[in-house]
Amino acid sequence: MTACATAPPAEKRPAKTAPVERASKDKPYDFRSEGQVPPLKPDDAANEPDVQEIGVSSGSSIDVTDAEAPPDTVPEAAAEPALIDGFRVQVFASGDRDIAANAAREAQERLGVPAYVDLDGGMYKVRAGDFATRAEADQALPAIRKHYSDAWVIASKIRATRRP
């Protein structure tokens, strides 16, 4: 009986890798399906020349304060209104963010109230108004339905407005 060579066990075999295809204008590189980053070409962007890496030991820290930021980049605390519980009227939904943004601009022009795009359940939903109570939203609904027949009231976070 002659001994024949056997293949090494499966766990010790080197994995076969497919050649990496470069992205092109017709076919963008898909990292998730390929699983690896393509090598850089000579004309690819190199490391950013204006970025300097600094080593920080575990015992030291870097302190950055607002005083070091240019004055025009420091945000004002009162610039962004607080969000509170309230109601809006949903007028449109789309899976495409750009279409929803255009619909929100159109709704704001038609209705004369602010319109927002909210991502909810994978859909971009156009919702109009900042109504503090359900009664206010219900009162505005008939006028909104003149432009958007399928509109309905929905509980939402709204921008708080100061009332005298």
C-alpha positions in Angstrom: 0.0 0.0 0.0 1.4 3.4 -1.0 0.9 6.5 1.1 -0.7 9.3 -0.7 -0.5 12.9 0.2 -3.5 14.4 1.8 -4.6 18.0 1.8 -4.2 19.9 5.0 -7.3 20.3 7.2 -9.7 23.1 6.0 -8.9 25.4 8.9 -5.2 25.4 8.0 -5.7 26.1 4.3 -4.9 29.6 3.2 -8.0 31.5 2.2 -8.4 32.3 -1.5 -8.9 36.0 -2.1 -10.3 37.5 -5.2 -8.4 40.2 -7.0 -9.4 43.7 -5.9 -11.2 45.6 -8.6 -10.6 49.4 -8.6 -13.7 51.6 -8.4 -14.6 53.3 -11.6 -17.1 55.9 -12.7 -19.4 53.2 -13.9 -19.0 50.9 -10.9 -18.3 52.4 -7.4 -16.3 50.4 -4.9 -18.5 48.4 -2.5 -16.6 47.9 0.7 -19.4 45.7 2.3 -19.4 43.1 -0.5 -15.6 43.1 -1.2 -14.6 43.3 2.5 -11.3 45.1 1.9 -10.1 48.5 1.1 -8.4 48.9 -2.4 -4.8 49.9 -2.5 -4.0 53.6 -3.1 -3.0 54.7 -6.6 -0.3 57.3 -7.1 -2.9 60.0 -8.0 -5.0 59.3 -4.9 -5.0 61.9 -2.1 -2.2 61.4 0.3 -2.4 62.1 4.1 -3.6 65.6 4.8 -0.6 67.9 4.9 -2.2 70.3 7.4 -2.9 67.7 10.1 -0.2 67.0 12.7 -0.5 64.0 14.8 0.7 64.4 18.4 1.4 61.6 20.8 -0.3 62.0 24.2 0.9 59.9 27.1 -1.7 58.3 29.4 -0.8 60.6 32.2 -1.3 63.9 30.3 -4.3 65.5 28.8 -5.1 68.2 26.3 -7.4 71.0 27.5 -9.4 72.8 24.8 -11.6 75.7 25.9 -14.1 77.9 24.2 -11.7 80.8 24.7 -9.4 79.2 22.1 -12.1 79.0 19.4 -12.6 82.0 17.1 -15.4 84.2 18.4 -17.7 83.7 15.3 -17.7 79.9 15.7 -18.9 79.7 19.3 -22.6 78.9 19.2 -25.0 80.9 21.3 -27.0 78.8 23.7 -30.3 80.7 23.0 -30.0 80.4 19.2 -31.6 76.9 19.0 -35.2 76.7 20.4 -36.0 73.9 22.8 -38.1 71.0 21.6 -41.3 70.2 23.5 -44.2 67.7 23.1 -46.8 69.0 20.7 -48.4 68.2 17.3 -47.7 68.6 13.6 -49.6 67.7 10.5 -48.1 65.1 8.2 -48.5 66.0 4.5 -46.1 63.8 2.6 -43.7 60.8 2.9 -40.9 59.5 0.7 -38.0 57.1 0.8 -35.9 59.7 -0.9 -34.5 62.5 1.3 -34.1 65.0 -1.6 -37.7 64.6 -2.7 -38.9 65.0 0.9 -36.8 68.2 1.2 -38.3 69.6 -1.9 -41.8 68.7 -0.7 -41.1 70.4 2.6 -40.1 73.6 0.9 -43.2 73.5 -1.3 -45.5 72.8 1.8 -43.9 75.7 3.6 -44.7 78.0 0.7 -48.2 76.7 0.2 -49.2 76.6 3.9 -47.4 79.6 5.3 -46.2 77.5 8.3 -42.8 75.9 9.0 -42.4 72.4 7.4 -39.9 69.8 8.6 -38.5 66.5 7.3 -38.3 63.8 9.9 -36.7 60.4 9.4 -39.1 57.9 10.9 -39.2 54.1 10.2 -36.9 54.5 7.2 -39.1 57.1 5.5 -38.6 60.8 5.2 -41.9 62.4 6.4 -42.9 66.0 5.8 -44.7 67.5 8.7 -46.0 71.0 9.0 -46.6 73.4 11.9 -45.6 73.7 15.5 -48.9 73.2 17.4 -48.8 73.1 21.2 -52.2 71.4 21.5 -54.2 68.8 19.6 -57.0 71.4 19.3 -54.7 73.9 17.5 -53.6 71.2 15.0 -57.2 70.0 14.5 -58.2 73.7 13.8 -55.4 74.0 11.1 -56.1 70.7 9.5 -59.0 71.7 7.2 -57.0 74.5 5.6 -54.0 72.1 5.1 -56.3 69.5 3.6 -57.2 71.9 0.8 -53.6 71.4 -0.5 -52.9 67.9 0.9 -56.1 65.8 1.1 -54.5 62.9 2.9 -53.0 65.0 5.7 -53.4 64.0 9.3 -52.4 65.2 12.8 -49.5 63.4 14.5 -47.9 63.8 18.0 -44.4 65.2 17.5 -41.6 67.2 19.2 -42.1 70.8 18.2 -40.1 74.0 18.5 -41.1 75.9 21.6 -42.3 79.4 21.0 -42.6 82.1 23.6 -46.1 83.2 24.3 -46.8 86.6 25.9 
